């Protein structure tokens, strides 16, 4: 029977791309998981339950006649062409936190998907190692400047502290979180609703390539598969299960990010919500969580708040030491630092205008701050360093 024709019978491994796609691809169990994933997708939990009872090879042996066009070798080769590899349960790189999805009964008679049959991983990072210390940062696609700023600020600070940022690579909050983690030279995972070789949205092809260079782009969906609408919801359970906590930054009442939060609650993982203006419809979902699920949702406004909630006992230390750098500074110099944006560059004239001082007076204050390492002089103006971003205890009235 042709390996590329009517059936996908596990057999001897072909040379070349299959080995490059990761591990012992000739294993009947692994090939069967690939085939079942292609044939049924993640929605058929009954198939996954049968795999758990009888093994993937036995389940595929019974099912393959009904799926003559499925060829696991073809999927392995497609993955290899984009540098992706196959990771299965029991592999060293399998994120064991996903196994919790199989220990829950689910709703509607257990119809919600359990753990993935397998994962496709594009990128050099070990997903198990990254997931062991990870936080999901999610929110709406039509984010406001407020939400984008906070998502970036939180993700940047968490990534600097060694946390992996997990999100779905969508427009809005997702992209802001990924980009901030990359800017911090940290680690990030993008979980896709389609194949790892199908960048989605297309405008984020470059972002996904950057994530794959240093972190991981992962999916349970077979290579070459576009992201069908329902797959975004099934994908969200993977985001929630990977992480120790889910942070929701901005979400309307019907935002898909609330689905990720629902999975996190179902798994018993921490849910952390960032509040917004009470008049903002894009924060209404966060406020509803804080009101209706107050025992399961914690209000947070910064990476310090998040780390205090999720860090291991005895391991959390806020940035009190960083505040020492501002001790001894005059009130006007602290006011200058507080007037500078946290992540952006500000010009001398704009800073002088904010302080209502002459540019030459502001310049005289900036010089010593550059020497002390609180401010960097960069093209276009000045920018706070990490040390300079520590908040002042004295704020402007």
N, C-alpha and C positions, 0 to 999 in steps of 0.2 A: 504494500500500500504506500502511495507516495507521501512523503513527509510534508510536501507543499500542496497536496491535493485534497482528497476528500476527508481525511481524518488526521488526528493529531495523536497518534499512538506513541507513547514514550519509548524511545529506543536508544541506540548508541548515539553519543554526542557527536555533532559535526565539528570539524576543526575550525579554528579562527574565531569569529566574533562571539560565539557562545561562551567560550572560556573567559573572554574579556568582559563579558557582561556580569560576571561575578560568581565565583565558587564552582561547586560541582554541579554544573547544569545538566549532566547526564543522569542525575538521580531521578528515578521515576516519580518520587514524591514531589520534587521541585517542579518538574515538567508538568505534572498533573495540577499543581497549584496554579501555575501560569495558565494552563488550559481552562480550568474552572473559573478563574478570574475573568478571562476573556469571554467565556460562554455565558456566565451568569451575572457578572458585576458584583458589587457589594450588597445589592438589595435583597438577594435571596438568602436569608439567614438560615433557612432549612438546609441549604447546601453546606454552609459552614458547619452547622451542627453535625451533619453526616460525616464531614471530614474529621471532626473531632472524635467521632465514635469509631469510624472504620478506616481512616487514613485517606489521603487525597487520591492516591493511585487507584484504590478500589472504587472510590466514588466516580472517578473519571472513566474507569473501565466500563462502568454501567451506563454512563451518560454520553460517551463520545460518539456513538452512532447517531444521536440526535443533533450533533453539531459537526457536520462533515467539513466545514470550512475553517475550523479552529486549528491553528498550528502554533504550538508554543515556541518552536524554534524560530519562527518568523518574528515573534515578539521579542525574543532574546536578541536577535540580530538588530532589530529596530532600536532597542535600548542601547546596544553596543555602539551604534553609529553616533549617538550623542553622548557617549561616555557614561552611560547609566549602568547600574548593576541591579541584580535581583537579590533581595533580602527576604528570607523566610523565617517563620517562627522557629526558634531553636538556634538560629545563627548567632554568632557573637555580636553582630551589629543590629540584631532585632531589638527594637525598643520595647522592653518588657512591660512598660506602663500601658501599652495597648491591650495587653491580655486582660485588663480589668473590664474591657467591653464584653468579654465572653462570660463574665461572672454575674452579669446583671440580667434579670428576666425581661426587661424592656416593657413597652406598652403594647396594648392591643394583642395580647396573647404572645408576646415575645417576638413581634415582627420587626423591631428595629434591628439594623445590622449590628453584628458583633465585631470582633477583631478582624482586620483584613486577612485575606488568605495569603497575601504576600505584599511586599512593597517594592516599588521601583525607585532607586535612589540615584540621583545625578549630583555629583559633587564629591570632594575628597573627604568630607567629614564623616565621622562615625555617628549615625543617628542615635544609637543607644547612649553613647557618651554625652551627646548634646542634650538629649531628652532628660537625662538625669538631673539637670539643673536648668530648667526651661520655664518660661512664662509666655503665655499667649497674650498678644496685644491685638485686639480686634475692635471693629466699629463700622460705621456706615461708609458707603462709597461717596455720597454727596456730603463730605465733611466740610465744616466751616474752618476758617483760619484758626479759630480758637482750638478746635479739636486736633487739627494737624499739628499745631504748635505743641500741645500737651502730649500727643502721641509720640512725636519726635523727641521731646524732652525726656519723657519717661523711658522710652526704648534706649536712647543714647546712654542715660545714666545706668540703667540696668545692665546694658552690654558692657559698659566700662567696669562694672563690678563682677563680671564673669558669668552673667546669666545669658542663656540662649533665648533669643526673641523668635517666637513662632507666630506666623500669621498666614494669610491665604493669598497674598500677592495681588489683591484687588486694588482698584482705585481707592483713594481716600486714606482712611486710617491705616489699613494694611500696608500700603506702599510707604507711608510716612514712617511706620515702625521699622520696616525692613531697611529703608535708606538710612535711618538714624543708627541702627545697629552696625551697618557697614561703615558709616562715617566714624563710629567709635572704634573701628578695627575689631569689632566683636563678632559673635557668632549668630547666625540666623538660619531658620528653616522656613521654606515656603512649601505649604501643602496645597497641591493642585487638585482641581476637580476633574481634570482630563489627564491625558498622558504627559509624562515628563518631557516628551519631545514635541509637545504642542503648547508653545507659550501662550498664556491667556491671562489677562487681555493682551492682544498683540502689541499694544503700545508699551508693554512691560517686558518685551523680549530681552532688552539690554539689562534691565534690573534683574531678571531671572538668571541671566548669564553671569552677572556679578555675584549673585548669591551662590550659584553653582561653583564659582571659582574658589570660594573660601568656606562655604557652609554646605547646605544640602537642599536640593529641590526634590520633594518626594511625592509619590502618588500611589494609590492602590489600583488605579485604573490602568488598563493595558495601554502600551505605547500606541500612538497614532489615533487615540480616541479623543474626540472633541468633548468639551465639558458640557454635557446636557444639564438642563436647569436643575433637575432633582439631585444631581450629583453634588451640587454645592452644599446641600443640606446633609447628605451622607458624609461628605468630606469634613464637615464641621465637627463630627464626633471624633475624628482622628486628631484634629487640632486640640480639642479639649482633653482627650485621653493622653496625649503626649506630655502635657504640661502639669506642673505642680499647681498652677493657678491660672485663671483667665482674667485679664484686665480688659474691661470694656470702657472705651474712652468716649465715644459718641454713638448714639443709636436712637433712631426714631422708634415709634411704637410698633412698627411692622418690619424693623430691620432684621436682616438675616443673621446679624451678629448675636441677636437674642437667642437664636437657635444654638449657637455655640455655647452660650451661657447655660442653656437648659441641659445640654449634655454634661457640662461641668458639674452642675448641681446633681444630676443623676449619678454621676461617678463619685460624688462626695468630695470633689476638688473645690478649692477656694475660688470664690467669685469676688472680684474687686471692681467697683464702679467709680468712675470719675464724674463728679457732678458738673453741670453746666448752668448757664443762665436759665432761670425758671421760665423765661419767655421763649426759649429756643426749642423748636420742635425736634431738632436733631439730638437733643439731650433728654427728650421725654422718656425714652426707653430706659435710660440709666436711672432716672428719677423713679420710674415705676418699680424697678428692681429694688431700689433702696427703701421704697415704701411697702411694697407687697411681699418682699422676701428679705425683710430686715435681719432675720436671724441667720440667713445664709449669704448675705451680701455685705461687704465692708466698704465704706466710703474711703477713697484714697485720692490724694492730690499730687503725689510725688513718688519718686523711686524710694525715698526714705520710708514713706508709709508702706509701700509694697514690701520692701525687704523686712520691715518690722513684722509683717504678717506672715511671710512665707519662709524666712530664713530658719535654718536649723537652730535649735535652742542653744544659746550661748555664742552663736556665731555672728549675730547682728551687732554692728556698731555704726551708728550714724556718723555723719561727717563733722562731728564736733571739733575734731582737731583742725579741720580746714578753716573753721571760723577764727582760730587763733591768728591767722594771717592778717586779719583786719583789726586785731587789738592794737590800740595805740594810734590808729588813724583818726584824723579829725573828722568831725561830723560832715563837713562839706565834701571831703574825699570819699567817705562812705556813701554819701548821697550821689556822688558822681558814679561810683561803681554800681549802685542800685538803679541808676538811670540807663545803664547800658543794656542792650538786649542780651539774653542769655547765650544765644548761639550765632547771632548775626553780627555783621560788621556795621559800625556806625561812624559816620564822618565827623570831623571836628566841629563843623558849623552846626550840624544837627544836635550834637551833644551840648554845645554851648547854648543853643536855643532852649533845650530842655531844662537846663540849669539856670537860664537867664543870667549867664555870665559872659564876659568877653572871651573870644576864642583864645587870646594869648594867655588868659588866666587858667583856662582849662588845659591848655598845652603844658603849662608849668606844673600842673598837678599830674598829668599823664606821664611825664618823663620818669619820675621816681617809681610810679606804679609798674612801668615796663621793666625797670631795673629789678624790682622786687618780684617779678614773675606773676603779677596779678593781671596784667594786660599785655597783649601782643600788638605791636604796630604792624599792620598788614596793608596790602594794596587797597586803597579806598577808605582807610581810616583806622579804627582800633577795634579790638575784639577781646572779650574776657577769656582768660585761660580757665582751666578746670579749677585752679586754686581761687581765681578771682570770682568764680560763680558762687562760691559759698555765701549764703545770705548774711547780711548785716543784722545785728541785733537792734540797731537803731535805724528806723525807716523814716522816710519823709512823711509829714502829716498829711 
